[in-house]
Amino acid sequence: MLRSLDISDMLIIDRLALEFQPGLNVLTGETGAGKSILLDSLGFVLGWRGRADLVRSGADHGQVTACFDLAPDHPARAILTDAGLPQADELILRRVNMADGRKTAWVNDMRCSAEVLRRLSETLLELHGQHDDRGLLDPRGHRMILDEFAGQAHLLEATRSAWTQMGRARRALQSAEEDARAIRDEEEYLRHAVQELDALNPAPGEEAELDTARRAMQNAEKIRSDVHRAFQMLGDNGAETVISDALRWLDGAAAQADGLLEEPMAALSRAMVELGEAVDGIGRAVDVLSFDPLTLETTEERLFALRGLARKHDVAPDDLAGLAEGLRSKLAQLDASDVQLKDLRRALAAATAAYDTAALELSQLRRKAGADLDRAVTQELAPLKMERAVFETVITTDNDGPDGRDAVAFRVATNPGAPAGALNKIASGGELSRFLLALKVCLTRGQSGLTMIFDEIDRGVGGATADAVGRRLAELAQGGQVLVVTHSPQVAALGAHHWRVEKTVVQNVTTSQVVPLSAAQRVDEIARMLSGDTVTPQARGAAKALLAG
């Protein structure tokens, strides 16, 4: 329940403090007195999007504070918990609008965003303005109204979830089909390329190894003959034999040379050792430099094959193995696509069946709720002096969508025997207001802790009909809180609490005030509403009669 509203420096409001009460609260006043400013200020503190120029001229900022009473089970508490905001039985919303347009909000003295205010406002208050019945004229909003009345939000969420899953399954199947088609378009190329690559079986680093081996064999071919000739000249038939023979001759002469040959013979012995090592090394080189010419030919052929295939596929030779793996993966994907597509088609069929089930259950709920809503609205229309009016919820099959496959339209017949038709074709302005009131009564039945504000819901009606509207509002306010902005004296007379909005001009400064009315003041205000600027004794008498009920 809205307990208090404090406004400072907002438009033409200087300072204003209001204490609201349970039951039916009525606000009256002449056109232009500032009733809409009061509602704009309330919308501002609740985070609603509205006019930007709210700060009073000459002030550096404007501020609105609203205080609500919260029951222990009030749904606003869950929002406070989610937002990490403090809780109490009293909920205080405060919002400041700076002259430069900056806005700051607090909930229970903790900073918060406008989005949190808006979420809280949905649980705290409903505002039905002068043109809210325009929504009744748009069939696109009728299904939402019916779903709100049905109160089975889990079925709507289940249908939306099934629609999402069906969309994902459909997109997955379409993507897989497109991939399979793309691979099939190049299947012949893939199979030929994989066969060619598998036949060659390239390995990373192989091209460098082959190139090194080829160069070594090509170089060996150039120098092997010279190395072999040197080996022959130094070996058994060459220098080694000559030195050996020289040592043998010197050894025979050494005994008679008185030591002259010992040092030369030692040097030759050392030379023989070094020569032997050189001959062994050259012999090993000869062995290494020996190769089969067929090996060189085979090496060159493979090297050229690797490089040719790399040029063909525009990759480096070392990347051929990875290319082959990638192409084999594509072929495996193609070979497995039939199985994958079958699985995806089964998944889509299952998701579609789940959506069909959820949409059917939702349709059945809507048809039952539609019949219940028709009866409930019809019952509400009787006390609003429309006992002969017919309200009908028409449900037809529409295209599948996230909210099911139902199109919902409200049709009415306001006169007996007349065919039912669209609201904007059949109902007058006053009738639309009463249809809206009847719907709101049906939709809010069972809700607690919600403050409802009606801005001129009684427009277009007068006399007994206005009295009927006022009585229905008073009944709606029993056990709750309803605020009504009205120009109807019949409605104003039924209020449990009455405020007058009035505008004053002092030293060329216009301000708006909201004044609580005493019993005597209520008589004068309702008399003014009956007779205009000049309040006659007859008007006062009529006002007293209205207040007496």
C-alpha positions in Angstrom: 0.0 0.0 0.0 1.2 3.5 -0.8 1.4 5.3 2.5 3.0 8.6 1.7 4.3 10.7 -1.2 6.6 13.7 -0.7 7.4 15.9 -3.7 9.7 18.9 -3.8 10.7 21.2 -6.7 9.0 19.2 -9.4 7.4 21.3 -12.2 4.9 23.6 -10.5 5.0 21.8 -7.2 7.1 23.6 -4.6 6.7 21.3 -1.5 4.0 18.7 -1.1 3.5 15.9 1.4 0.6 13.5 1.1 -0.5 10.8 3.5 -2.6 8.2 1.7 -5.0 5.7 3.4 -6.4 2.3 2.6 -9.7 2.2 0.7 -10.8 4.6 -2.1 -8.8 7.8 -2.3 -10.1 10.4 -4.7 -8.3 13.4 -6.1 -10.3 16.2 -7.7 -9.6 19.6 -9.1 -10.1 21.8 -12.1 -8.5 21.0 -15.3 -4.8 22.2 -15.3 -4.6 22.3 -11.5 -1.7 19.8 -11.5 -3.3 16.3 -11.2 -1.2 15.0 -14.1 1.9 16.5 -12.4 1.2 14.5 -9.3 1.0 11.3 -11.4 4.1 12.2 -13.3 6.0 12.6 -10.0 4.8 9.3 -8.8 5.9 7.7 -12.1 9.3 9.3 -11.7 10.0 7.8 -8.3 8.9 4.5 -9.6 11.4 4.6 -12.5 8.8 5.0 -15.3 9.9 6.6 -18.5 8.2 10.0 -18.8 8.8 13.6 -19.5 12.4 14.8 -19.1 11.8 18.4 -17.9 10.5 17.7 -14.4 12.6 20.1 -12.3 10.9 23.2 -11.2 12.1 26.4 -12.8 14.9 28.0 -10.8 15.6 24.9 -8.7 18.9 22.9 -9.0 17.1 19.6 -8.5 13.8 18.0 -7.8 13.1 15.1 -5.5 10.2 12.6 -4.9 10.0 10.1 -2.0 7.3 7.4 -1.9 6.8 5.1 1.1 5.0 1.8 0.8 3.9 -0.8 3.4 5.1 -4.3 2.6 3.4 -7.5 3.9 5.7 -10.4 4.9 4.9 -12.2 1.6 4.9 -9.2 -0.7 6.5 -10.1 -4.1 8.6 -6.9 -3.9 10.7 -8.7 -1.3 12.0 -11.2 -3.8 13.2 -8.3 -6.0 14.9 -6.6 -3.1 16.7 -9.9 -2.3 17.8 -10.3 -6.0 19.1 -6.8 -6.1 20.9 -7.1 -2.7 18.9 -4.3 -1.2 17.8 -4.1 2.5 14.4 -5.2 3.5 11.9 -3.9 6.1 8.1 -3.7 6.5 8.5 -0.2 5.2 9.8 0.3 1.6 11.1 3.8 0.9 11.8 4.9 -2.7 13.7 8.2 -3.3 14.7 9.6 -6.6 16.4 12.9 -7.4 16.3 14.7 -10.8 19.1 17.2 -11.3 18.5 20.3 -13.5 21.0 19.0 -16.0 19.0 15.8 -16.4 21.0 13.4 -14.2 18.9 11.1 -12.1 19.8 9.2 -8.9 17.7 6.7 -7.0 17.7 5.0 -3.6 15.8 2.1 -2.1 15.8 2.1 1.7 18.8 4.5 1.5 20.8 2.3 -0.8 21.7 3.4 -4.3 19.9 1.5 -7.1 19.2 1.7 -10.8 16.0 2.8 -12.5 15.5 -0.7 -13.8 15.2 -2.0 -10.2 12.7 0.7 -9.5 10.6 -0.4 -12.5 10.7 -4.0 -11.4 9.6 -3.0 -7.9 6.8 -0.8 -9.3 5.3 -3.8 -11.1 4.6 -5.3 -7.7 3.6 -2.1 -6.0 1.3 -0.2 -8.2 -0.9 -0.2 -11.4 -1.7 3.0 -13.2 -4.6 3.1 -15.6 -4.7 6.4 -17.4 -7.1 8.2 -19.5 -6.1 6.4 -22.7 -5.4 2.9 -21.2 -8.5 1.6 -23.0 -6.6 2.2 -26.3 -4.9 -1.1 -25.4 -8.3 -2.8 -25.5 -8.6 -1.8 -29.1 -5.4 -3.6 -30.2 -6.0 -7.3 -30.5 -2.3 -7.9 -30.2 -2.7 -7.1 -26.5 -5.7 -9.3 -25.9 -3.8 -12.5 -25.7 -1.5 -11.0 -23.0 -4.6 -9.9 -21.0 -6.1 -13.4 -21.3 -2.8 -15.0 -20.2 -2.6 -12.7 -17.3 -6.1 -13.7 -16.3 -5.3 -17.4 -16.7 -2.5 -17.1 -14.2 -0.6 -20.1 -15.4 2.7 -18.5 -16.4 4.5 -21.8 -16.3 2.6 -23.0 -19.3 3.5 -19.9 -21.3 7.2 -20.3 -20.2 7.1 -24.0 -21.2 5.8 -23.1 -24.6 8.4 -20.4 -25.1 11.1 -22.8 -24.0 9.9 -25.5 -26.4 9.8 -22.9 -29.2 13.4 -22.0 -28.5 14.5 -25.6 -28.5 12.6 -26.3 -31.7 14.4 -23.3 -33.3 17.8 -24.5 -32.2 17.1 -28.0 -33.5 15.9 -26.6 -36.8 19.0 -24.4 -37.2 21.3 -27.3 -36.3 19.7 -29.5 -39.0 19.8 -26.7 -41.6 23.5 -26.1 -40.8 24.4 -29.8 -41.1 22.5 -30.1 -44.3 24.3 -27.1 -45.8 27.7 -28.5 -44.6 26.8 -31.9 -46.2 25.8 -30.3 -49.5 29.0 -28.3 -49.6 31.1 -31.4 -48.9 29.2 -33.5 -51.5 29.9 -30.8 -54.1 33.7 -31.5 -53.7 33.4 -35.2 -52.9 35.2 -36.3 -56.1 38.0 -33.9 -55.5 38.3 -34.9 -51.9 38.5 -38.6 -52.6 41.1 -38.1 -55.4 43.2 -35.8 -53.3 43.1 -38.1 -50.3 44.0 -41.1 -52.4 46.9 -39.2 -54.0 48.2 -38.0 -50.6 47.8 -41.4 -49.0 49.7 -42.9 -51.8 52.6 -40.5 -51.2 52.2 -40.6 -47.4 54.2 -37.4 -46.8 55.8 -36.8 -43.3 56.6 -33.5 -41.7 60.3 -32.7 -42.2 60.7 -35.3 -44.9 61.4 -32.7 -47.6 64.4 -31.2 -45.8 65.8 -34.7 -45.1 65.5 -35.7 -48.7 67.0 -32.5 -49.9 70.0 -33.0 -47.6 70.5 -36.6 -48.7 70.3 -35.7 -52.4 72.8 -32.9 -52.0 75.2 -35.3 -50.1 74.9 -37.9 -52.9 75.4 -35.3 -55.6 78.5 -34.0 -53.9 79.8 -37.5 -53.2 79.5 -38.3 -56.9 81.8 -35.4 -57.7 84.6 -36.2 -55.2 84.5 -40.0 -54.7 86.9 -40.8 -57.6 89.6 -38.4 -56.3 89.3 -39.8 -52.7 89.5 -43.3 -54.0 92.6 -42.5 -56.1 94.2 -41.0 -53.0 93.4 -44.1 -51.1 95.0 -46.3 -53.7 98.2 -44.1 -53.7 98.6 -44.3 -50.0 97.4 -47.9 -49.4 99.0 -51.3 -49.9 100.2 -50.6 -53.4 101.3 -47.1 -52.7 103.1 -45.0 -50.1 102.5 -47.5 -47.3 104.4 -50.3 -49.3 107.2 -47.9 -50.2 107.8 -46.8 -46.6 107.6 -50.4 -45.4 110.2 -51.5 -48.0 112.5 -48.5 -47.0 112.3 -49.5 -43.3 113.2 -53.0 -44.2 116.3 -51.9 -46.2 117.4 -49.5 -43.5 116.9 -52.1 -40.8 119.4 -54.3 -42.6 121.9 -51.6 -42.8 121.5 -50.1 -39.3 123.9 -52.5 -37.6 126.8 -51.3 -39.6 125.8 -47.5 -39.5 127.0 -46.9 -35.9 123.5 -45.4 -34.9 123.3 -43.0 -37.8 119.9 -44.6 -39.0 118.1 -44.9 -35.6 116.6 -41.5 -35.7 115.5 -41.6 -39.3 114.1 -45.1 -38.8 112.1 -43.9 -35.7 110.7 -41.1 -37.8 109.6 -43.5 -40.6 108.0 -45.7 -38.0 106.0 -42.8 -36.7 105.1 -41.9 -40.3 103.9 -45.4 -40.8 101.5 -45.1 -37.9 100.2 -41.7 -39.0 99.9 -43.0 -42.6 98.0 -46.0 -41.4 95.5 -43.8 -39.6 95.2 -41.6 -42.7 94.6 -44.6 -44.9 91.9 -45.9 -42.5 90.1 -42.6 -42.5 90.2 -42.2 -46.2 89.0 -45.8 -46.5 86.0 -45.0 -44.4 85.3 -41.8 -46.4 85.4 -44.0 -49.6 82.8 -46.3 -48.0 80.6 -43.4 -47.0 80.9 -41.7 -50.4 79.9 -45.0 -52.0 76.1 -45.0 -52.9 73.8 -46.8 -55.3 72.9 -44.4 -58.2 69.4 -45.9 -58.0 69.1 -44.5 -54.5 69.9 -41.0 -55.8 67.3 -41.4 -58.5 64.7 -42.6 -56.0 65.4 -39.8 -53.6 65.1 -37.2 -56.3 61.9 -38.6 -57.6 60.3 -38.5 -54.1 61.6 -35.0 -53.4 60.1 -33.8 -56.7 56.8 -35.6 -56.0 56.5 -33.9 -52.6 57.3 -30.5 -54.0 54.9 -30.9 -56.9 52.0 -32.0 -54.7 52.7 -29.1 -52.4 52.5 -26.7 -55.3 49.3 -28.3 -56.5 47.6 -27.7 -53.2 49.3 -24.4 -52.5 50.9 -25.5 -49.2 54.3 -26.0 -47.9 55.7 -29.6 -48.2 55.7 -30.0 -44.5 52.0 -29.1 -44.4 51.0 -32.0 -46.7 50.5 -34.4 -43.9 48.1 -31.9 -42.1 46.3 -31.3 -45.3 45.7 -35.0 -45.8 44.4 -35.3 -42.2 42.0 -32.4 -42.8 40.7 -33.8 -46.1 40.2 -37.2 -44.5 38.3 -35.5 -41.7 36.0 -33.9 -44.3 35.4 -37.3 -45.9 34.7 -38.8 -42.6 32.2 -36.0 -41.9 30.6 -36.8 -45.2 30.5 -40.5 -44.5 29.0 -39.8 -41.1 26.6 -37.1 -42.3 23.8 -39.5 -43.1 23.8 -40.8 -39.5 24.2 -37.2 -38.1 21.3 -35.9 -40.3 19.1 -38.7 -39.1 19.9 -37.9 -35.5 19.2 -34.2 -36.1 16.0 -34.9 -37.8 14.9 -37.1 -34.9 15.9 -34.3 -32.5 13.8 -31.7 -34.5 10.9 -34.1 -34.6 11.1 -34.5 -30.8 11.4 -30.7 -30.3 8.5 -30.1 -32.6 6.4 -32.7 -30.7 7.3 -31.0 -27.4 6.2 -27.7 -28.8 3.0 -29.1 -30.2 2.2 -30.6 -26.7 3.0 -27.4 -24.9 1.1 -25.2 -27.4 -1.9 -27.5 -27.3 -1.9 -27.4 -23.5 -1.6 -23.7 -23.6 -4.5 -23.4 -26.1 -6.7 -25.6 -24.0 -5.9 -23.4 -21.0 -6.7 -20.3 -22.9 -10.1 -21.6 -24.1 -11.0 -22.5 -20.6 -9.7 -19.2 -19.3 -11.5 -17.4 -22.1 -14.8 -18.9 -21.0 -14.1 -18.0 -17.4 -13.1 -14.4 -18.3 -16.3 -14.0 -20.3 -18.4 -15.0 -17.3 -16.3 -12.9 -14.9 -16.5 -9.7 -17.1 -20.2 -10.2 -17.7 -20.8 -10.3 -13.9 -18.7 -7.1 -13.5 -20.6 -5.3 -16.3 -23.9 -5.7 -14.5 -23.2 -3.3 -11.6 -21.6 -0.9 -14.2 -25.1 -0.5 -15.8 -24.1 -2.7 -18.7 -26.1 -5.8 -17.7 -27.3 -6.4 -21.2 -23.8 -6.2 -22.8 -22.1 -9.3 -24.0 -18.3 -9.8 -23.7 -16.8 -12.6 -25.7 -13.3 -13.9 -26.0 -12.7 -15.3 -29.5 -9.7 -17.7 -29.9 -8.6 -18.8 -33.4 -5.6 -20.7 -34.7 -2.7 -18.5 -35.7 0.8 -19.1 -37.0 3.1 -20.9 -34.6 5.2 -18.6 -32.4 6.9 -18.4 -29.0 3.6 -17.7 -27.3 1.7 -20.6 -29.0 -0.5 -20.7 -32.0 -3.6 -18.8 -30.7 -5.0 -15.4 -31.9 -7.2 -13.8 -29.2 -9.7 -11.0 -29.8 -12.2 -9.5 -27.4 -15.6 -8.9 -29.1 -18.6 -7.2 -27.5 -22.2 -6.5 -28.1 -23.6 -3.6 -26.1 -27.3 -3.9 -27.2 -29.5 -7.0 -27.0 -29.8 -8.8 -30.3 -27.0 -6.9 -31.9 -24.1 -8.9 -33.4 -20.9 -8.9 -31.5 -18.0 -6.9 -33.0 -14.6 -5.4 -32.3 -14.4 -3.0 -29.3 -13.5 0.0 -31.4 -16.5 -0.7 -33.8 -19.1 -1.3 -31.1 -18.2 0.5 -27.8 -18.4 4.2 -27.1 -15.8 6.0 -25.0 -17.8 5.6 -21.8 -18.4 1.9 -22.6 -14.7 1.3 -23.2 -13.9 2.8 -19.8 -16.3 0.4 -18.1 -15.0 -2.6 -20.1 -11.5 -1.6 -18.9 -12.7 -1.3 -15.3 -14.4 -4.7 -15.5 -11.3 -6.3 -17.0 -9.1 -4.8 -14.4 -11.3 -6.0 -11.6 -11.1 -9.5 -13.0 -7.4 -9.4 -13.5 -6.5 -8.1 -10.1 -8.9 -10.4 -8.2 -6.9 -12.3 -5.6 -3.9 -10.0 -5.7 -2.8 -8.3 -2.5 -0.6 -5.4 -1.6 -1.2 -3.7 -5.0 -2.2 -0.1 -5.2 -4.3 0.8 -8.2 -4.6 4.2 -9.6 -7.3 5.2 -12.1 -6.9 8.4 -14.0 -10.3 9.6 -15.1 -11.6 6.0 -15.6 -15.1 7.6 -15.4 -14.7 9.8 -18.4 -17.6 9.7 -20.9 -20.1 8.6 -18.3 -22.4 10.5 -15.9 -25.5 10.2 -13.7 -26.4 6.7 -12.6 -23.6 5.2 -14.7 -21.0 7.3 -13.0 -22.5 6.4 -9.6 -22.2 2.7 -10.6 -18.6 3.1 -11.6 -17.8 4.8 -8.3 -19.5 2.1 -6.3 -17.5 -0.6 -8.2 -14.3 1.3 -7.5 -15.3 1.5 -3.8 -15.9 -2.2 -3.7 -12.6 -2.8 -5.5 -10.8 -0.7 -2.8 -12.2 -2.8 0.1 -9.3 -4.5 1.7 -6.9 -2.7 -0.5 -6.1 0.8 -1.9 -7.4 2.6 -4.9 -6.5 6.1 -6.0 -8.9 7.8 -8.4 -8.3 11.1 -10.3 -11.8 12.1 -11.3 -14.0 14.9 -12.6 -17.2 13.0 -11.6 -19.0 14.2 -8.5 -20.7 10.8 -8.2 -17.3 9.0 -8.0 -15.8 11.6 -5.7 -18.7 11.3 -3.3 -18.0 7.6 -2.8 -14.3 8.1 -1.7 -13.3 7.3 1.8 -10.6 10.0 1.6 -10.7 13.1 -0.5 -8.0 15.5 -1.8 -8.4 18.6 -3.9 -5.6 19.6 -6.3 -5.5 23.4 -6.7 -3.3 25.8 -8.5 -2.3 29.3 -7.1 -0.3 32.2 -8.5 1.7 34.4 -6.1 3.9 37.1 -7.4 3.7 35.6 -10.9 4.9 32.2 -9.5 2.5 29.3 -10.2 2.4 26.5 -7.7 0.2 23.4 -7.3 -1.0 22.1 -3.9 -3.0 19.0 -2.8 -5.2 19.7 0.1 -7.0 17.0 2.2 -10.6 17.9 2.6 -12.7 17.9 5.7 -16.3 16.8 5.6 -17.5 20.4 5.0 -14.9 21.0 2.4 -15.9 17.9 0.6 -19.5 19.3 0.3 -18.1 22.5 -1.3 -15.8 20.6 -3.6 -18.5 18.2 -4.9 -20.9 21.1 -5.2 -18.3 22.9 -7.4 -18.0 19.7 -9.5 -21.8 19.8 -9.9 -22.4 23.4 -10.6 -19.1 24.9 -11.8 -17.6 28.2 -10.6 -20.7 29.4 -8.8 -21.7 27.1 -6.0 -25.4 27.3 -5.4 -27.4 26.2 -2.4 -29.0 23.6 -4.6 -25.6 22.3 -5.6 -24.6 22.0 -1.9 -27.8 20.1 -1.3 -27.1 17.8 -4.1 -23.6 17.3 -2.9 -24.8 16.4 0.6 -27.2 13.9 -0.9 -24.4 12.3 -2.9 -22.2 12.1 0.2 -25.1 10.6 2.2 -25.3 7.8 -0.5 
